[in-house]
Amino acid sequence: MIICITGASSGIGEATAQRLSREPGAELVLVARREDRLRELARSLPRATYVAVDLTDDDAPARVLAHLEEHHGGRLDVLVNNAGAAWRSTFADGGYENVRRTMELNFDAQVRLTEVLLPLLRAAQPSTLVNVSSTSGRVARAGAGAYSASKFALAGWSDSLAAEERANGVNVALILPGFIATEGFPQKELPGFLVSAPAVGAEAIADAIRHRRAERYVPRYYWLFAALRILAPRLVRRFVAGSGGQRLITATHPGDPHKPPQAGT
Ligand SMILES: NC(=O)c1ccc[n+]([C@@H]2O[C@H](COP(=O)([O-])OP(=O)(O)OC[C@H]3O[C@@H](n4cnc5c(N)ncnc54)[C@H](OP(=O)(O)O)[C@@H]3O)[C@@H](O)[C@H]2O)c1
């Protein structure tokens, strides 16, 4: 089983690589920018190769495809679109530029990679595409509009793609994590009981692949926030605008530690 995981150099992606490497016959393809991290992780796993690439580069999808053809016989059973980041900013401060760069990584890069690899997933049916969105893809907070827009977009696109690819044997699973302590999302200001470890996200991804799930919140009970957003939008808006919401914003959107800030943010 050939499994490609983007954003595998840290956090949920790294934990997912470690978790899925235990699946029988798993061969992993690790994708991210930091080659040293990928090399070290690949060495620690039984069967893994890596592609060090910036997924926002024009030729990134072609490079991942070429790697799969050269090292894994052009086969792909599972693609985990996990790479992503957040740059905290109000719309008034960050403007379109912040929305553009967030969409470029969290949405466009997933769509572009999937476009190039979908024929391989179809050929390997039954196969799986996992898109890592966020609970922020159901409930938006102040200071996180660009991030939420990208994750809402990923959720909507996943539902449509799932319906289209069902007949082709490609299950499209959506993962919606809540608060998970990682490099990009340290969650230091939240009480511990609200924050999960990356391994919990990895287990949810493994479960979604094994049971061909449609979607999984992490932890599971976070679906309540999504339901509340539909049932009581005014209440949710009041919470998000109040002190509870402000605390969550600070805690969850520190910015991408691996990429320097750009003009306007
Ligand atoms: N942690 C949370 O609380 C939480 C909650 C909801 C959703 N999520 C989502 O979970 C996913 C994983 O995040 P994480 O929490 O594990 O954060 P993380 O530890 O910062 O991991 C992000 C991964 O994305 C990779 N990446 C970033 N920019 C990239 C680029 N331009 N090209 C290729 N790879 C890139 C990073 O690797 P390099 O820097 O080496 O490129 C890293 O491996 C993200 O999509 C995030 O939005 C996280």
The ligand as an SDF file (V2000), in Angstrom:
LIG
                    3D

 48 52  0  0  0  0  0  0  0  0999 V2000
   -2.7620   21.7030   15.1770 N   0  0  0  0  0  0  0  0  0  0  0  0
   -4.0320   22.1000   15.1880 C   0  0  0  0  0  0  0  0  0  0  0  0
   -4.5920   22.5060   16.1990 O   0  0  0  0  0  0  0  0  0  0  0  0
   -4.8230   22.0000   13.9210 C   0  0  0  0  0  0  0  0  0  0  0  0
   -6.2000   22.2110   13.9990 C   0  0  0  0  0  0  0  0  0  0  0  0
   -6.9470   22.1140   12.8460 C   0  0  0  0  0  0  0  0  0  0  0  0
   -6.3510   21.8120   11.6360 C   0  0  0  0  0  0  0  0  0  0  0  0
   -5.0070   21.6350   11.5830 N   0  0  0  0  0  0  0  0  0  0  0  0
   -4.4080   21.3510   10.2700 C   0  0  0  0  0  0  0  0  0  0  0  0
   -3.5620   20.2220   10.3650 O   0  0  0  0  0  0  0  0  0  0  0  0
   -2.5720   20.2990    9.3360 C   0  0  0  0  0  0  0  0  0  0  0  0
   -1.2040   19.9980    9.9300 C   0  0  0  0  0  0  0  0  0  0  0  0
   -0.8710   21.0510   10.8270 O   0  0  0  0  0  0  0  0  0  0  0  0
   -0.0120   20.8090   12.1600 P   0  0  0  0  0  0  0  0  0  0  0  0
   -0.8430   21.2590   13.2860 O   0  0  0  0  0  0  0  0  0  0  0  0
    0.5600   19.4590   12.1710 O   0  0  0  0  0  0  0  0  0  0  0  0
    1.1080   21.9480   11.9750 O   0  0  0  0  0  0  0  0  0  0  0  0
    2.6920   21.8710   11.7100 P   0  0  0  0  0  0  0  0  0  0  0  0
    3.3460   21.0030   12.7170 O   0  0  0  0  0  0  0  0  0  0  0  0
    3.1420   23.2740   11.5640 O   0  0  0  0  0  0  0  0  0  0  0  0
    2.7770   21.1090   10.3120 O   0  0  0  0  0  0  0  0  0  0  0  0
    2.5490   21.7480    9.0810 C   0  0  0  0  0  0  0  0  0  0  0  0
    3.1990   20.9210    8.0020 C   0  0  0  0  0  0  0  0  0  0  0  0
    2.9450   21.5370    6.7190 O   0  0  0  0  0  0  0  0  0  0  0  0
    4.1770   21.6480    6.0150 C   0  0  0  0  0  0  0  0  0  0  0  0
    4.1570   22.7920    5.1150 N   0  0  0  0  0  0  0  0  0  0  0  0
    3.9050   24.0920    5.4350 C   0  0  0  0  0  0  0  0  0  0  0  0
    4.0250   24.8700    4.3490 N   0  0  0  0  0  0  0  0  0  0  0  0
    4.3720   24.0430    3.3230 C   0  0  0  0  0  0  0  0  0  0  0  0
    4.6640   24.2530    1.9560 C   0  0  0  0  0  0  0  0  0  0  0  0
    4.6210   25.4830    1.3970 N   0  0  0  0  0  0  0  0  0  0  0  0
    5.0160   23.1960    1.1810 N   0  0  0  0  0  0  0  0  0  0  0  0
    5.0820   21.9550    1.7280 C   0  0  0  0  0  0  0  0  0  0  0  0
    4.7950   21.6840    3.0050 N   0  0  0  0  0  0  0  0  0  0  0  0
    4.4590   22.7300    3.8080 C   0  0  0  0  0  0  0  0  0  0  0  0
    5.2410   21.8300    7.1160 C   0  0  0  0  0  0  0  0  0  0  0  0
    6.4980   21.3590    6.6890 O   0  0  0  0  0  0  0  0  0  0  0  0
    7.7140   22.2890    6.1790 P   0  0  0  0  0  0  0  0  0  0  0  0
    7.7470   23.5120    7.0400 O   0  0  0  0  0  0  0  0  0  0  0  0
    8.9010   21.3990    6.3350 O   0  0  0  0  0  0  0  0  0  0  0  0
    7.3980   22.5680    4.7510 O   0  0  0  0  0  0  0  0  0  0  0  0
    4.7150   20.8670    8.1820 C   0  0  0  0  0  0  0  0  0  0  0  0
    5.1530   19.5470    7.9080 O   0  0  0  0  0  0  0  0  0  0  0  0
   -2.7000   21.6910    8.7210 C   0  0  0  0  0  0  0  0  0  0  0  0
   -3.4200   21.6160    7.5100 O   0  0  0  0  0  0  0  0  0  0  0  0
   -3.5130   22.4610    9.7630 C   0  0  0  0  0  0  0  0  0  0  0  0
   -4.2500   23.5260    9.1940 O   0  0  0  0  0  0  0  0  0  0  0  0
   -4.2210   21.7280   12.6930 C   0  0  0  0  0  0  0  0  0  0  0  0
  1  2  1  0
  2  3  2  0
  2  4  1  0
  4  5  1  0
  4 48  2  0
  5  6  2  0
  6  7  1  0
  7  8  2  0
  8  9  1  0
  8 48  1  0
  9 10  1  0
  9 46  1  0
 10 11  1  0
 11 12  1  0
 11 44  1  0
 12 13  1  0
 13 14  1  0
 14 15  2  0
 14 16  1  0
 14 17  1  0
 17 18  1  0
 18 19  2  0
 18 20  1  0
 18 21  1  0
 21 22  1  0
 22 23  1  0
 23 24  1  0
 23 42  1  0
 24 25  1  0
 25 26  1  0
 25 36  1  0
 26 27  1  0
 26 35  1  0
 27 28  2  0
 28 29  1  0
 29 30  1  0
 29 35  2  0
 30 31  1  0
 30 32  2  0
 32 33  1  0
 33 34  2  0
 34 35  1  0
 36 37  1  0
 36 42  1  0
 37 38  1  0
 38 39  2  0
 38 40  1  0
 38 41  1  0
 42 43  1  0
 44 45  1  0
 44 46  1  0
 46 47  1  0
M  CHG  2   8   1  16  -1
M  END
$$$$
